[in-house]
């Protein structure tokens, strides 16, 4: 699967903020391992702060049956590296201000500053490792309309390998000992089949998510309505608060998601997603609405399995079995809503 997303919050009409992160992920039907590669670029403050990150992910799956239920346990590890840069040339320091002429002298020449940025305003490359797991449960594999439950936990910035470049998690641009605090993320989701007539299956999936990093807390509550996994509409409420501040300083916002896609010539699946978010409280006067566009292409083949001499086809087309479908006994693995032996 290849996926790319772009986010623009429109804070500056000339130089908008954005996040671009193409990802390549491959689920191996010939193995219980999966892997992914990531490359990202982030721009904030109309280009004043830029972040570049890259890395890889790997996960393993344990599949088993227990009574009428089927289970998929996935354990993952991510090794990511990032670097930040501040464009100090676009900032004005106090020693550049003239009490009469402002940032210039009487001849109109810009005043110089004595501040010398460390490493040209760039941080060292720092590590961002993460570990986590997820557990997907098909509650009753003998029922076509059986609900599916999914929950998981991830820990970001889980450890550090040292203090030096590439091995430590110090992100300071000013060469300070500013380490990345640990962040953990948990979620719970359940998918219900509302109706299934002929070839039309309508499902609803509520979601609860929670994150915490130091005194900063984040919660998300939402739901997603899907038709045949080809059209989906979602609505979510988000809140972000600081435990050491008063409640009225919370930042609350909403998001609306629209996703649509389908199988193309039985060889690939293409999904397009649109999301719109707007502030309700807190930073609503400082930030404009956020628009996010995502594109995912799923290929019905596994190049890695083919190189190893194993079957490389992922069961698209008539072999697709949704998590709510009746399944045959035996060990199986699920990825992107696709079950296969």
N, C-alpha and C positions, 0 to 999 in steps of 0.2 A: 504494500500500500504506500502511495505517495500522498502526502497531505501538506498543504500550505495555507496559512492564515495571515490576514492583514488586518490591523486595527488602526483606526484613525479617530481621535477624539476631537479634532477640529479646534484646538485651543488657539491656533494661529492661522489666519488665512493664507499667510505667505509660506510658512514652513510648518506643516501639520506634524503632530506627533504620530508615530506609527510603531507597530510591532510586526515584523515579518519573520516567520519561522517555518521554513520548509522542513518536513520530516519524512524520512523513509523508514517504514516498518515492514518486517516480513514475518509472517506466522508460518512456521515450517510444519507441513502436514506429515513429514517423515520423522519428526522429532517432537519431544515434549518441550523443547526450547524455542523461544522467539527472540528476535533482536530488533533494535531500532537505532537510527542515526539522526542527529539533530544539529541544525545550524540556525542561529537566530541573530537578529539585529533589532535593537530597540532605540527609539529616539524620543526624548522627553524635553519639555521646556523649550519647544520650538527649535530643537537641535542643540541646546546648551549641554545636555547630558546624553551621551550615547553609550550603549552597552552592546557588546558582542559576546555571544556564547556558543559553545559547541560541545558535543559529547556523544555518548552512546548509552543504550539501555539493553538489558537482557532480562528475560523472565523465564521461569519454568512452570509447567502445569502438572498438577496431580489430579487425575480424574477417577472417581469411584462412585458406586451406587450404594445406597443405604436404604433398605426397604423399598418404598415406592419412589423415593427421591433420587435425583442425580446431582452430583457435586463436581465443581471445578475449582480447585485451589490454585491460585497463581501467586508466585513469589518473585519479586523484581528487585533489580539493582540498577541504579543510574549513576554514571560518572560524568559530570558536567564541569566545564571550565568556562570562566567568564572574565571579561576585563571592561572597566569603565573609563570614560574620558569626559572631562569638562572643558568646554571651549572658553577659557578665561579671557580671550581677546574680545569677547562680547560683553564682558562684565565691567562695571565701573567700581573702583575702590575709593575709599575715603581720601587717600592721599592724592587722588586725581582731581578732586573738587576744589575749584578756586572760588572764594567767597563772592567775587564780583562777576567772573566770566563763566562759571560753571566748570565743565569738563575741558575747556580750552583756555589758553592764555590770551592776553590782549591782542596778539597777532593772529588768533584763530587756530594756532597749532594745538593739537590734542595734548593734554598733560600726560606725562608718563607716570607709571606706578613703580614703586620699589619692590612689589611682590613678584617673586620668581616662582612659578609653579614647579612642583616636583615632577620629574619625568615627563615634562611637556603636558601636564594635566592628565596623565594616564596612570591608572592603578596597575599593580602587578596582576598577572593572571592568577586567579584564585579558584579553588576547587569547590564544587557544590554537589557532594554525593547525596544520594537518597536511597532509601530502602522502603519496601512496603509489600503488602499482600492484598488480594481481593478474593472473595468467596462468592461464587454464583451457585444458586440452588434452584433446580427445577423441582418444585415441591411434589408433584405427582406426574411421573412420566407416562402414566397410562391414561391421562386425561389431556385431550387436545387443548382445553381452555385452562390448563393449570397455571397458576401464578408463578412468576420467577422472582427470586429475591437476590439482590446483589449488595454486598457491603465490603468495606475495605478500610485500610489505615496505611498512611505513608508518613515517613519522617524525612524531612529535607535538612540539608546541612548536618547530616547525621554524625559525621566524624571529620577529623582533619589528619592529614598525613605529615604535617610539620608546619614550619613558618615561612619557608622559602617560596619563591615563584613556582606556580603550578602545583605545589604540594600542600600549601596552606590555604586557609579560608579567610584571609585578611583582605577585605575589599576596599580599604581606605585609599583615596586618591591623594591624600596629603601625607602618606607614609606614616600614618598612625596605626597603632595596634588595635584596629577596629575589626573585630571578628564577626562573622555572620552568626546570628543567634539561631538556635535550633527551631525549626517550624514543623508542626505536625498537622496532618489533615485526615479527617475521618468522614465517611459518607455512608448513607443507607438509602437504597432504592428498591422499589417493588413494582413489577409490571403485571397489570391485570388485563385480561381479555374482556373487553366490554361486549363485543358482538363478533360473530363469525358466520357469514352467509356466503354461500358459493365460494368465490375466491377472494372475498373481501374480509380482512381481519382488522378490527379496530382495537387498539390497546391504549391504556393510560398508565403512565409511570410517574408517580410522585418521587421527589428527591429531597433529602435533608443532608446538608454538608456543614462541617464546622472546621475552622482552622484557628491556630493560635501560634503567635511568635512573640515571645516575651509578654509585654502588657497589651499587645494588640490582638483583638479577637475579631473573627469574621464568621458570619452565619449566612446560610442560603437555604431558602425554602421555595420549592417550585414544583411544577408538573409538566408533563409532555404528552400530548395526544398524537398518536401515530396511526396512519392508514397504510396497511401492507408494507410498512417500513420504506415506503416510497415518498410519503408526504407526512410531515410532522410539524406541529405548532407547540411552542413552549412558552411558559410565563414563569418568572422567578422574582422573588423579593430578596434583596441583599442588605445586610447591615454590617457595619464595621465600627468598632468602638475601642476606646483606650480605657483600661481598667483603672487608671490613675486620674482620669478626668471625669467631669460631671456628665450625666447622660445626655444633656442637650447638645453636647459636642459630637454626638454620633453622626456618622455619614451613612445615610440610607439611600438606596437606589433600586430601580426595577430594570428588568431586561425582558425583551421579547425575542424569541428565536423562531426562525422559519427554515426548515430543511426539506429538500426534495432531491430525488435521485432514482436510479434504477439500474438494472443490468443491461449492458450494451452488447449485443451479438454474443451472449453467453460467455464472453471471454473476459469481461471486466465490469465493474460497477463504478459509477460516478455519482458522487454526492456533492451538492452545493448547499452551503449554509449561510444564512444572513442573521445577524443579531443587532438589536438596537437597545441601548441602555441610556437611562436618564436619571439624574440625581433628584431625590426627594427632599433631603435635608443635608446640612453640613456644607459640602463643597459645591453646592448647586450654583453659587454665584461666581465661582472661579473656574469651572470646567464646563465645557459644552457637552452635548450628547456624544456618545461613543457608538460608532458603527463598525462592526466586525464582519468580514467576509472570509469564508473558508471553503476550500476545494479539496476533496479527497478522491483519489482514483485507486480502486482495488483491482489488482490483476489476478486472474484465476490461474496462477502458476507460481511456482516457487523455484527461482533460479538456483538457490543454494542446494535444494534437494536434488535438482537435476544434475548439478556438478558432482554430487556425492553418489550418483547412480541410482537414486530412488525416484519413485513416482513424484511428479512435481505439480500435479493438478490439485487445485483447491475446489471442493465440490460446489460449484455454482450451478445455476440452471435448476433442473428438476431435482437435483440432489440436495438443495438447500433445505434445512430443517430449522425452523425458528425455535427459540427456547420454549415456546408454548406448544410445540408439536409432540406427537407420540414418538418415542424413541425406542430403538431395538436395544436389547441388553448388551452389555460390554463396555469396555473402557472407551472414553471419547474425550474430545477436547473442543473447546468453544473459543472462537475469536471473532469479534465484529459480528456477533449474532449468527455465526455459522458453526454448526456441529459437524464433526467428522471423526471417523474411527481412528 
